[in-house]
Amino acid sequence: MLTDTELRKLKPTTKAYKRFDGGGLYVLVNPDGSKWWRLKYVFGGREKLISLGTYPDTSLKLARKQRGDARQLLAADIDPSARRQEEKSAEAETFQDLATEWLAAGCPGGRGRGVDSKTVEQLRRRLKTYVFPFVGRWPIADITAPELLKVLRRIELRGTFETARRVRNVCSRVFRYAIAVGKGERDPAGDLIGAVAAGKPKNYAALTDPKEVGALLRALDEYRGQPTVAAALKLAPLLFVRPGELRAAEWVEFDLSGKDPEWRIPGTRMKMGEQHIVPLPRQAVAIIEDLRTYSGPCALLFPSLRTTTRPISDNTLNAALRRLGYRKDQQTAHGFRTIASTLLNELGVAPDLIEKQLAHAERNKVRAAYNRAERLAERRKMMQRWADYLDRLKAGAVVLPLHAKS
C-alpha cells in the first residue's frame, strides 16, 4: 500500500518504473518526473489498462475511489474502459451540434462570402434529410471517412449523384468550421473527393433551330396567363439569366434611368457568388417598364399570386411553356440559356463574351485570376444586337450573323 509520503519521495530515473498500491492500481513514474495513475484489470479474458490522471492532481484517495468504482463495474460485467468512452462521447459535441452552430453563423466558409437566408435553409434541409439521421448524434471527432462514405452511398443508390456530391461538400464545410473554432481536428469529407460517383451532366431541353426559335418567340407573345408570368417569359430569351435569378428579381436592382440601363444581380443570388451585370437592350426595358403597372408597388418584379413577399415558384415558367404546347423534352425555362449560347456561338460572337454574359465560371483558375475585366461596353452591344436578332427571328426574316450589317 502506498502513502502520500512515499508518492512525494518517488524520484525519476532514466527509465519509467511502477509502484503498486494493490487491486491493479499503480503509479507510473516517468523520466520527466510525471507520475501517472494506472489501473490494470482483466475483462473478457483480456488484460486492459486505463489512466486515472496524474499525481498530485489526482490524489491517492481519489485514485483509490476510481479503482473502487471500476471494480463495481467489473462485478456487473461492464468494461470500465468502454463505459468511460461512452461517457466521453455523451459529453462531446456532435456533428449536428456543430452543423447547427455553423448554420446559425450564416454558413461561413465556402467562397468566403455570407449566404442569404434561402441558401441557409437549403443547406439545413440537405443536412437534416441526408446526414443527421445517420451520423448527426455522433461526436464529430468519431466520424471517419468510411462512415461518411456510407452516408453518401445511400444517396447514390437513389441515382442522385449530384446530391451526393453536394452533401459531401456541405459536410466538409461543417468539419472545417469545427476545426476553425477548435472543436474538431480534421475533415474526413475531404478524403472523399473523387470517391462519389459522377452523375451525367443535366441537359436542359432547348430548341436551337432558328426557325423553331422564331416560332417559340411568337408563341411567347401569345401567352395569355398572368401578366407578370408573360413578362418573365418574354425576358427569359432576351436576357438568358438562370430562371432562379430572373424570378427573384427586385426593382432596386434595376437602373433604367441612364443611357446604359442595366440590371445588377447581387452575388448572394448568383451561382458563382459574385455580382452579375446584365446590360438591358431597349426591348427588355420596354417589357420591364410595362411590368410596373402590375408589380411596381411590390419589391419583386414577379411576385407570387399568393403573397407579394415571395416570387413566382421554380416551376411557374416551365408550366407556362407546357400550356403553350411545348413538352419538357422540347423546351425548358433554363433552356433559354442554351438557345443563347448555341446561336450566339453560331453567329460568330466571341466565346469569352458569351461565357461572361452567361456568368459561367472560368474553368482555367489561373486565367480566371487575371481575367477580371467586365467587358461591359462589348456586352452592351452584344445584348442589343441579340435582342434585334430575336426580333428578326420572330418576324420570320432571314437572319445574318450579329457582326454583319443589318
QUIMO-V210891 format. One record per pair of residues at least 6 apart in sequence whose C-alpha atoms are under 6 Angstrom apart, sorted by the first residue. I is the first residue (numbers start at 0). J is the second residue. If there is no record, write none. Layout:
# QUIMO-V210891
i;j
I;J
I;J
This chain:
# QUIMO-V210891
i;j
0;20
1;20
11;30
11;32
12;30
13;30
14;30
15;28
15;29
15;30
16;27
16;28
17;26
17;27
18;25
18;26
19;25
23;38
23;39
24;37
24;38
25;36
25;37
26;35
26;36
27;34
27;35
28;34
34;53
34;54
35;52
35;53
36;50
36;51
36;52
36;53
37;49
37;50
37;51
38;48
38;49
39;47
39;48
40;46
40;47
41;47
69;79
91;138
92;138
93;136
93;137
93;138
93;139
94;135
94;139
95;135
98;173
114;267
115;267
143;187
144;187
151;163
154;163
160;198
171;188
174;186
177;183
178;184
203;334
204;328
204;329
204;330
204;331
204;334
205;329
205;330
205;334
207;338
213;392
213;393
216;393
217;393
227;301
236;335
237;386
239;335
239;336
242;333
246;301
247;310
248;299
248;300
249;298
249;299
249;300
250;298
252;262
252;263
253;262
254;260
254;261
260;279
261;277
261;278
261;279
262;276
262;277
263;275
263;276
264;274
264;275
265;274
266;272
266;273
266;274
278;379
280;383
294;300
301;310
302;309
302;310
302;311
303;309
303;310
303;311
317;331
317;332
346;400
346;401
361;367
